[in-house]
Amino acid sequence: MLSPSSYAFRTEDRSILTIDSIGWQNIRSSTYSHDGLERPDVGHVIFQYTISGQGWIEIDQQRFLLPKGTGFLVKVPSKHRYYKAEQDEPWEIIWLNLRGDEAERIWDLVIGQEGPILSRELDSPVIEGFWKIMRAITKEKVTDKYQLSALAYEWMLTLVRTSRELGREMSANSITMMEKAKRFMLEHYAEPLTLDLIADHCGVNKHYFCRLFQKSEHTSPLAYLRDRRVEAALGMLRKTDLPVHEIGQQCGFDSPSYFGKVFRTYMNMTPKEYRMKKLEFPYDAVFYER
């Protein structure tokens, strides 16, 4: 069983992502307060999350309550202050402080998507990932900076992934519709598909379909379809001896000139040049994800 505890790690190595400190704490004193412009320890980022009780954080003249299931991301130094709420119940928190350029980049990315205040369930992947690191330190006695860096990086990737999934929150019916649309485009990319045809296949208005697809996939339906066509063309150029214009036609491009234009935007070369450069581009397939 884990119990409230905290650990700090110190290294002069700035070439990798490192854990600065990690902990689980029950705060009972109302004097608990941290100001992001007055801390002596600088150059790191902070993730803190409420297990029970509640606290407050002030960020750039805005005040946010931090009840159970909420947390925050901040950098040190920056203009913020977090402190315990004035109540008898302890403020039970967990935190993870990281150092490194990659940590700052991820913080900027997630804050840009969600803002500095996060909401996650206690059994969410982000919180489970935190406990995985704590168990590695407390139970397995992991202190090697490279092992800790790998665990921290895995946790950050979970943070990014769940943040993007939150940005795509939709009903179960909408998610099913998106999967139906993507499967339809993957199976029929060689045909002259239009937005009307794809939306009709999904049983919705094309304007509604476009908005929903953009929200879900962060790209347009036609851009997604173009990715699938280019992927197919890349494979055929490498695996068959068919003439370039036939490959373009079989992959849904309505003219050789349009096929060549689109292909150059993806690969910065013509289809024929790609076919010839097997040593420089030794891939049987290339997949695009936006």
Phi, psi and omega in degrees: 000135174279154176223159180308129181195168179213153184219142177237149181229134182235130178209151176271355182286114179253008183277345182230166172292133180227152173276125177276312176198160179211146181191168177225126191213143171255112183264121181250335184277133178286355179274354180298121181197139177228126178256125185290348178257355184243356182291141177284335180267115183236171175086023177223172176244155186234132164247125176226143189219141181268121175276317177203168186071200178199156176223189179228154169222136175252126180228117178048052175070015172246142181245132182235133174284143181240076178280182177308133177089003178240156179210185179214160173237125176218165174248154176236119007273152169193169185277092177203160173210130176236146188201165181284142175289154182278084177207163184286329183295135177299152174261105182269121186228160166235153178212156176218117179251131185235153175237148176131152180300324182292324177297317179295323179295316180295319177302313179300320182295310183290319178297324177296330181272320187246343193088177184283345182258126183249149172238123178216143175289158181298332180259019180288160180302325180295315181287322175298323178295323176299313182295331176298318178293316180299318180294322179299322181282313187279321185265318183265356177059037178285123176228354180297130186296329181285320176296317179294322178297318179297318178295318180294320180293320177300318179296318180296322178296323175297319178300314180296314182299313181292328177296317178293324178294323176297323179292343181256012186306125179214169178290163179299322179296321180292320179297317177299320179297318180296319178295322178296318180294316181293320178296320179298316180292322179294324183276340186233024183299335182285346182269161180283071182287145174234168177300321180299316181296316181294315180295319178299320178300326180270353176077029181224167175294141185295328180291317175297317180300316180299316180297317182293318180296318179298318179295320183285314190253354182058032174201168180274160178301319182289328175292320177298316179297320179296321176302315181294323179293318179293319177303315180296319180295319179300317179294318181290325178297327183272330189255349181233168176253015180298145175302150184303318184294328177290322177298314178302317180295316181290343179260010172096005178272128190280352176206151178301323182292321178292319176302313180297321180295313180295317181301319180294327178293331180275316191248355180059033177196168179280162176303320180295320179295320178298318180300324182281335187267061182290328181286322180282331180231075188274043183255137175281335180208150175229134182241138182251134175226132181258000000 
